Amino acid sequence: MADSGEPAEASEGLLEMTASILNDVETTRRRIESDDVAGSIVEATADVDMTVIGASRESMLQQLVVGAIPETVGRRAQSTVIMAKRDLGITSFVTRWLRGYRR
């Protein structure tokens, strides 16, 4: 999936790079443009064994108000979905709180 602001070449390059990292794993790459992003991904899950999708980067408030695409896909998918989260190196509030509590 690519949002309307992302050039097709950039998304194709990202898919190609990811496939090269998984060189021994058979992969299928598809770029689909749609106004219903979550619905299109869910529909595509019927044709594959597993879908890997990036975790949401929206704030909790945004997710509550408008929903989060990865969570919608995870709930409605017809096959296994793995959500990957980029390591931002930011310590969560709970971790910081627990560290302070132990001191």
Phi and psi in radians as a Rosetta constraint file:
Dihedral C 1 N 2 CA 2 C 2 CIRCULARHARMONIC -2.388 0.35
Dihedral N 2 CA 2 C 2 N 3 CIRCULARHARMONIC 2.392 0.35
Dihedral C 2 N 3 CA 3 C 3 CIRCULARHARMONIC -1.378 0.35
Dihedral N 3 CA 3 C 3 N 4 CIRCULARHARMONIC 2.858 0.35
Dihedral C 3 N 4 CA 4 C 4 CIRCULARHARMONIC -1.112 0.35
Dihedral N 4 CA 4 C 4 N 5 CIRCULARHARMONIC -0.342 0.35
Dihedral C 4 N 5 CA 5 C 5 CIRCULARHARMONIC -1.510 0.35
Dihedral N 5 CA 5 C 5 N 6 CIRCULARHARMONIC -0.136 0.35
Dihedral C 5 N 6 CA 6 C 6 CIRCULARHARMONIC -1.728 0.35
Dihedral N 6 CA 6 C 6 N 7 CIRCULARHARMONIC 2.174 0.35
Dihedral C 6 N 7 CA 7 C 7 CIRCULARHARMONIC -1.086 0.35
Dihedral N 7 CA 7 C 7 N 8 CIRCULARHARMONIC 2.526 0.35
Dihedral C 7 N 8 CA 8 C 8 CIRCULARHARMONIC -1.001 0.35
Dihedral N 8 CA 8 C 8 N 9 CIRCULARHARMONIC -0.652 0.35
Dihedral C 8 N 9 CA 9 C 9 CIRCULARHARMONIC -1.105 0.35
Dihedral N 9 CA 9 C 9 N 10 CIRCULARHARMONIC -0.676 0.35
Dihedral C 9 N 10 CA 10 C 10 CIRCULARHARMONIC -1.151 0.35
Dihedral N 10 CA 10 C 10 N 11 CIRCULARHARMONIC -0.755 0.35
Dihedral C 10 N 11 CA 11 C 11 CIRCULARHARMONIC -1.216 0.35
Dihedral N 11 CA 11 C 11 N 12 CIRCULARHARMONIC -0.647 0.35
Dihedral C 11 N 12 CA 12 C 12 CIRCULARHARMONIC -1.138 0.35
Dihedral N 12 CA 12 C 12 N 13 CIRCULARHARMONIC -0.692 0.35
Dihedral C 12 N 13 CA 13 C 13 CIRCULARHARMONIC -1.098 0.35
Dihedral N 13 CA 13 C 13 N 14 CIRCULARHARMONIC -0.709 0.35
Dihedral C 13 N 14 CA 14 C 14 CIRCULARHARMONIC -1.127 0.35
Dihedral N 14 CA 14 C 14 N 15 CIRCULARHARMONIC -0.749 0.35
Dihedral C 14 N 15 CA 15 C 15 CIRCULARHARMONIC -1.109 0.35
Dihedral N 15 CA 15 C 15 N 16 CIRCULARHARMONIC -0.723 0.35
Dihedral C 15 N 16 CA 16 C 16 CIRCULARHARMONIC -1.119 0.35
Dihedral N 16 CA 16 C 16 N 17 CIRCULARHARMONIC -0.758 0.35
Dihedral C 16 N 17 CA 17 C 17 CIRCULARHARMONIC -1.091 0.35
Dihedral N 17 CA 17 C 17 N 18 CIRCULARHARMONIC -0.763 0.35
Dihedral C 17 N 18 CA 18 C 18 CIRCULARHARMONIC -1.099 0.35
Dihedral N 18 CA 18 C 18 N 19 CIRCULARHARMONIC -0.753 0.35
Dihedral C 18 N 19 CA 19 C 19 CIRCULARHARMONIC -1.100 0.35
Dihedral N 19 CA 19 C 19 N 20 CIRCULARHARMONIC -0.628 0.35
Dihedral C 19 N 20 CA 20 C 20 CIRCULARHARMONIC -1.203 0.35
Dihedral N 20 CA 20 C 20 N 21 CIRCULARHARMONIC -0.545 0.35
Dihedral C 20 N 21 CA 21 C 21 CIRCULARHARMONIC -1.178 0.35
Dihedral N 21 CA 21 C 21 N 22 CIRCULARHARMONIC -0.621 0.35
Dihedral C 21 N 22 CA 22 C 22 CIRCULARHARMONIC -1.655 0.35
Dihedral N 22 CA 22 C 22 N 23 CIRCULARHARMONIC 0.795 0.35
Dihedral C 22 N 23 CA 23 C 23 CIRCULARHARMONIC -0.977 0.35
Dihedral N 23 CA 23 C 23 N 24 CIRCULARHARMONIC -0.513 0.35
Dihedral C 23 N 24 CA 24 C 24 CIRCULARHARMONIC -1.671 0.35
Dihedral N 24 CA 24 C 24 N 25 CIRCULARHARMONIC 0.038 0.35
Dihedral C 24 N 25 CA 25 C 25 CIRCULARHARMONIC -1.899 0.35
Dihedral N 25 CA 25 C 25 N 26 CIRCULARHARMONIC 2.229 0.35
Dihedral C 25 N 26 CA 26 C 26 CIRCULARHARMONIC -1.209 0.35
Dihedral N 26 CA 26 C 26 N 27 CIRCULARHARMONIC 2.177 0.35
Dihedral C 26 N 27 CA 27 C 27 CIRCULARHARMONIC -2.207 0.35
Dihedral N 27 CA 27 C 27 N 28 CIRCULARHARMONIC 2.694 0.35
Dihedral C 27 N 28 CA 28 C 28 CIRCULARHARMONIC -2.121 0.35
Dihedral N 28 CA 28 C 28 N 29 CIRCULARHARMONIC 2.216 0.35
Dihedral C 28 N 29 CA 29 C 29 CIRCULARHARMONIC -1.997 0.35
Dihedral N 29 CA 29 C 29 N 30 CIRCULARHARMONIC 2.352 0.35
Dihedral C 29 N 30 CA 30 C 30 CIRCULARHARMONIC -2.423 0.35
Dihedral N 30 CA 30 C 30 N 31 CIRCULARHARMONIC 2.376 0.35
Dihedral C 30 N 31 CA 31 C 31 CIRCULARHARMONIC -1.984 0.35
Dihedral N 31 CA 31 C 31 N 32 CIRCULARHARMONIC 2.063 0.35
Dihedral C 31 N 32 CA 32 C 32 CIRCULARHARMONIC -2.138 0.35
Dihedral N 32 CA 32 C 32 N 33 CIRCULARHARMONIC 2.283 0.35
Dihedral C 32 N 33 CA 33 C 33 CIRCULARHARMONIC -1.807 0.35
Dihedral N 33 CA 33 C 33 N 34 CIRCULARHARMONIC 2.302 0.35
Dihedral C 33 N 34 CA 34 C 34 CIRCULARHARMONIC -2.786 0.35
Dihedral N 34 CA 34 C 34 N 35 CIRCULARHARMONIC 2.650 0.35
Dihedral C 34 N 35 CA 35 C 35 CIRCULARHARMONIC -1.325 0.35
Dihedral N 35 CA 35 C 35 N 36 CIRCULARHARMONIC -0.440 0.35
Dihedral C 35 N 36 CA 36 C 36 CIRCULARHARMONIC -1.841 0.35
Dihedral N 36 CA 36 C 36 N 37 CIRCULARHARMONIC 1.447 0.35
Dihedral C 36 N 37 CA 37 C 37 CIRCULARHARMONIC -1.051 0.35
Dihedral N 37 CA 37 C 37 N 38 CIRCULARHARMONIC -0.950 0.35
Dihedral C 37 N 38 CA 38 C 38 CIRCULARHARMONIC -1.059 0.35
Dihedral N 38 CA 38 C 38 N 39 CIRCULARHARMONIC -0.793 0.35
Dihedral C 38 N 39 CA 39 C 39 CIRCULARHARMONIC -1.069 0.35
Dihedral N 39 CA 39 C 39 N 40 CIRCULARHARMONIC -0.683 0.35
Dihedral C 39 N 40 CA 40 C 40 CIRCULARHARMONIC -1.185 0.35
Dihedral N 40 CA 40 C 40 N 41 CIRCULARHARMONIC -0.699 0.35
Dihedral C 40 N 41 CA 41 C 41 CIRCULARHARMONIC -1.155 0.35
Dihedral N 41 CA 41 C 41 N 42 CIRCULARHARMONIC -0.776 0.35
Dihedral C 41 N 42 CA 42 C 42 CIRCULARHARMONIC -1.016 0.35
Dihedral N 42 CA 42 C 42 N 43 CIRCULARHARMONIC -0.776 0.35
Dihedral C 42 N 43 CA 43 C 43 CIRCULARHARMONIC -1.061 0.35
Dihedral N 43 CA 43 C 43 N 44 CIRCULARHARMONIC -0.701 0.35
Dihedral C 43 N 44 CA 44 C 44 CIRCULARHARMONIC -1.203 0.35
Dihedral N 44 CA 44 C 44 N 45 CIRCULARHARMONIC -0.428 0.35
Dihedral C 44 N 45 CA 45 C 45 CIRCULARHARMONIC -1.152 0.35
Dihedral N 45 CA 45 C 45 N 46 CIRCULARHARMONIC -0.316 0.35
Dihedral C 45 N 46 CA 46 C 46 CIRCULARHARMONIC -1.187 0.35
Dihedral N 46 CA 46 C 46 N 47 CIRCULARHARMONIC -0.381 0.35
Dihedral C 46 N 47 CA 47 C 47 CIRCULARHARMONIC -1.733 0.35
Dihedral N 47 CA 47 C 47 N 48 CIRCULARHARMONIC 0.010 0.35
Dihedral C 47 N 48 CA 48 C 48 CIRCULARHARMONIC -2.307 0.35
Dihedral N 48 CA 48 C 48 N 49 CIRCULARHARMONIC 2.869 0.35
Dihedral C 48 N 49 CA 49 C 49 CIRCULARHARMONIC -1.429 0.35
Dihedral N 49 CA 49 C 49 N 50 CIRCULARHARMONIC -0.587 0.35
Dihedral C 49 N 50 CA 50 C 50 CIRCULARHARMONIC -2.652 0.35
Dihedral N 50 CA 50 C 50 N 51 CIRCULARHARMONIC 2.550 0.35
Dihedral C 50 N 51 CA 51 C 51 CIRCULARHARMONIC -2.143 0.35
Dihedral N 51 CA 51 C 51 N 52 CIRCULARHARMONIC 2.321 0.35
Dihedral C 51 N 52 CA 52 C 52 CIRCULARHARMONIC -1.915 0.35
Dihedral N 52 CA 52 C 52 N 53 CIRCULARHARMONIC 2.220 0.35
Dihedral C 52 N 53 CA 53 C 53 CIRCULARHARMONIC -2.382 0.35
Dihedral N 53 CA 53 C 53 N 54 CIRCULARHARMONIC 2.554 0.35
Dihedral C 53 N 54 CA 54 C 54 CIRCULARHARMONIC -1.260 0.35
Dihedral N 54 CA 54 C 54 N 55 CIRCULARHARMONIC 2.476 0.35
Dihedral C 54 N 55 CA 55 C 55 CIRCULARHARMONIC -1.202 0.35
Dihedral N 55 CA 55 C 55 N 56 CIRCULARHARMONIC 2.776 0.35
Dihedral C 55 N 56 CA 56 C 56 CIRCULARHARMONIC -1.162 0.35
Dihedral N 56 CA 56 C 56 N 57 CIRCULARHARMONIC 2.496 0.35
Dihedral C 56 N 57 CA 57 C 57 CIRCULARHARMONIC -1.919 0.35
Dihedral N 57 CA 57 C 57 N 58 CIRCULARHARMONIC 0.057 0.35
Dihedral C 57 N 58 CA 58 C 58 CIRCULARHARMONIC -1.276 0.35
Dihedral N 58 CA 58 C 58 N 59 CIRCULARHARMONIC 2.748 0.35
Dihedral C 58 N 59 CA 59 C 59 CIRCULARHARMONIC -1.218 0.35
Dihedral N 59 CA 59 C 59 N 60 CIRCULARHARMONIC 2.850 0.35
Dihedral C 59 N 60 CA 60 C 60 CIRCULARHARMONIC -1.033 0.35
Dihedral N 60 CA 60 C 60 N 61 CIRCULARHARMONIC -0.669 0.35
Dihedral C 60 N 61 CA 61 C 61 CIRCULARHARMONIC -1.110 0.35
Dihedral N 61 CA 61 C 61 N 62 CIRCULARHARMONIC -0.792 0.35
Dihedral C 61 N 62 CA 62 C 62 CIRCULARHARMONIC -1.069 0.35
Dihedral N 62 CA 62 C 62 N 63 CIRCULARHARMONIC -0.711 0.35
Dihedral C 62 N 63 CA 63 C 63 CIRCULARHARMONIC -1.115 0.35
Dihedral N 63 CA 63 C 63 N 64 CIRCULARHARMONIC -0.695 0.35
Dihedral C 63 N 64 CA 64 C 64 CIRCULARHARMONIC -1.171 0.35
Dihedral N 64 CA 64 C 64 N 65 CIRCULARHARMONIC -0.678 0.35
Dihedral C 64 N 65 CA 65 C 65 CIRCULARHARMONIC -1.336 0.35
Dihedral N 65 CA 65 C 65 N 66 CIRCULARHARMONIC -0.881 0.35
Dihedral C 65 N 66 CA 66 C 66 CIRCULARHARMONIC -1.930 0.35
Dihedral N 66 CA 66 C 66 N 67 CIRCULARHARMONIC -0.119 0.35
Dihedral C 66 N 67 CA 67 C 67 CIRCULARHARMONIC 1.505 0.35
Dihedral N 67 CA 67 C 67 N 68 CIRCULARHARMONIC 2.914 0.35
Dihedral C 67 N 68 CA 68 C 68 CIRCULARHARMONIC -2.161 0.35
Dihedral N 68 CA 68 C 68 N 69 CIRCULARHARMONIC 2.257 0.35
Dihedral C 68 N 69 CA 69 C 69 CIRCULARHARMONIC -1.004 0.35
Dihedral N 69 CA 69 C 69 N 70 CIRCULARHARMONIC -0.874 0.35
Dihedral C 69 N 70 CA 70 C 70 CIRCULARHARMONIC -1.024 0.35
Dihedral N 70 CA 70 C 70 N 71 CIRCULARHARMONIC -0.703 0.35
Dihedral C 70 N 71 CA 71 C 71 CIRCULARHARMONIC -1.175 0.35
Dihedral N 71 CA 71 C 71 N 72 CIRCULARHARMONIC -0.696 0.35
Dihedral C 71 N 72 CA 72 C 72 CIRCULARHARMONIC -1.083 0.35
Dihedral N 72 CA 72 C 72 N 73 CIRCULARHARMONIC -0.782 0.35
Dihedral C 72 N 73 CA 73 C 73 CIRCULARHARMONIC -1.094 0.35
Dihedral N 73 CA 73 C 73 N 74 CIRCULARHARMONIC -0.803 0.35
Dihedral C 73 N 74 CA 74 C 74 CIRCULARHARMONIC -1.017 0.35
Dihedral N 74 CA 74 C 74 N 75 CIRCULARHARMONIC -0.673 0.35
Dihedral C 74 N 75 CA 75 C 75 CIRCULARHARMONIC -1.305 0.35
Dihedral N 75 CA 75 C 75 N 76 CIRCULARHARMONIC -0.620 0.35
Dihedral C 75 N 76 CA 76 C 76 CIRCULARHARMONIC -1.784 0.35
Dihedral N 76 CA 76 C 76 N 77 CIRCULARHARMONIC -0.132 0.35
Dihedral C 76 N 77 CA 77 C 77 CIRCULARHARMONIC -1.089 0.35
Dihedral N 77 CA 77 C 77 N 78 CIRCULARHARMONIC 2.647 0.35
Dihedral C 77 N 78 CA 78 C 78 CIRCULARHARMONIC -1.716 0.35
Dihedral N 78 CA 78 C 78 N 79 CIRCULARHARMONIC 0.059 0.35
Dihedral C 78 N 79 CA 79 C 79 CIRCULARHARMONIC -2.546 0.35
Dihedral N 79 CA 79 C 79 N 80 CIRCULARHARMONIC -3.104 0.35
Dihedral C 79 N 80 CA 80 C 80 CIRCULARHARMONIC -1.133 0.35
Dihedral N 80 CA 80 C 80 N 81 CIRCULARHARMONIC 2.397 0.35
Dihedral C 80 N 81 CA 81 C 81 CIRCULARHARMONIC -2.157 0.35
Dihedral N 81 CA 81 C 81 N 82 CIRCULARHARMONIC 2.258 0.35
Dihedral C 81 N 82 CA 82 C 82 CIRCULARHARMONIC -1.937 0.35
Dihedral N 82 CA 82 C 82 N 83 CIRCULARHARMONIC 2.187 0.35
Dihedral C 82 N 83 CA 83 C 83 CIRCULARHARMONIC -1.746 0.35
Dihedral N 83 CA 83 C 83 N 84 CIRCULARHARMONIC 2.149 0.35
Dihedral C 83 N 84 CA 84 C 84 CIRCULARHARMONIC -1.832 0.35
Dihedral N 84 CA 84 C 84 N 85 CIRCULARHARMONIC 2.344 0.35
Dihedral C 84 N 85 CA 85 C 85 CIRCULARHARMONIC -2.011 0.35
Dihedral N 85 CA 85 C 85 N 86 CIRCULARHARMONIC 2.277 0.35
Dihedral C 85 N 86 CA 86 C 86 CIRCULARHARMONIC -1.219 0.35
Dihedral N 86 CA 86 C 86 N 87 CIRCULARHARMONIC 2.395 0.35
Dihedral C 86 N 87 CA 87 C 87 CIRCULARHARMONIC -1.366 0.35
Dihedral N 87 CA 87 C 87 N 88 CIRCULARHARMONIC 1.880 0.35
Dihedral C 87 N 88 CA 88 C 88 CIRCULARHARMONIC -1.564 0.35
Dihedral N 88 CA 88 C 88 N 89 CIRCULARHARMONIC -0.099 0.35
Dihedral C 88 N 89 CA 89 C 89 CIRCULARHARMONIC 1.252 0.35
Dihedral N 89 CA 89 C 89 N 90 CIRCULARHARMONIC 0.274 0.35
Dihedral C 89 N 90 CA 90 C 90 CIRCULARHARMONIC -1.780 0.35
Dihedral N 90 CA 90 C 90 N 91 CIRCULARHARMONIC 2.235 0.35
Dihedral C 90 N 91 CA 91 C 91 CIRCULARHARMONIC -1.370 0.35
Dihedral N 91 CA 91 C 91 N 92 CIRCULARHARMONIC 2.343 0.35
Dihedral C 91 N 92 CA 92 C 92 CIRCULARHARMONIC -1.203 0.35
Dihedral N 92 CA 92 C 92 N 93 CIRCULARHARMONIC 2.772 0.35
Dihedral C 92 N 93 CA 93 C 93 CIRCULARHARMONIC -0.985 0.35
Dihedral N 93 CA 93 C 93 N 94 CIRCULARHARMONIC -0.750 0.35
Dihedral C 93 N 94 CA 94 C 94 CIRCULARHARMONIC -1.117 0.35
Dihedral N 94 CA 94 C 94 N 95 CIRCULARHARMONIC -0.754 0.35
Dihedral C 94 N 95 CA 95 C 95 CIRCULARHARMONIC -1.103 0.35
Dihedral N 95 CA 95 C 95 N 96 CIRCULARHARMONIC -0.789 0.35
Dihedral C 95 N 96 CA 96 C 96 CIRCULARHARMONIC -1.068 0.35
Dihedral N 96 CA 96 C 96 N 97 CIRCULARHARMONIC -0.707 0.35
Dihedral C 96 N 97 CA 97 C 97 CIRCULARHARMONIC -1.130 0.35
Dihedral N 97 CA 97 C 97 N 98 CIRCULARHARMONIC -0.765 0.35
Dihedral C 97 N 98 CA 98 C 98 CIRCULARHARMONIC -1.131 0.35
Dihedral N 98 CA 98 C 98 N 99 CIRCULARHARMONIC -0.674 0.35
Dihedral C 98 N 99 CA 99 C 99 CIRCULARHARMONIC -1.100 0.35
Dihedral N 99 CA 99 C 99 N 100 CIRCULARHARMONIC -0.740 0.35
Dihedral C 99 N 100 CA 100 C 100 CIRCULARHARMONIC -1.176 0.35
Dihedral N 100 CA 100 C 100 N 101 CIRCULARHARMONIC -0.593 0.35
Dihedral C 100 N 101 CA 101 C 101 CIRCULARHARMONIC -1.191 0.35
Dihedral N 101 CA 101 C 101 N 102 CIRCULARHARMONIC -0.611 0.35
Dihedral C 101 N 102 CA 102 C 102 CIRCULARHARMONIC -1.326 0.35
Dihedral N 102 CA 102 C 102 N 103 CIRCULARHARMONIC -0.298 0.35
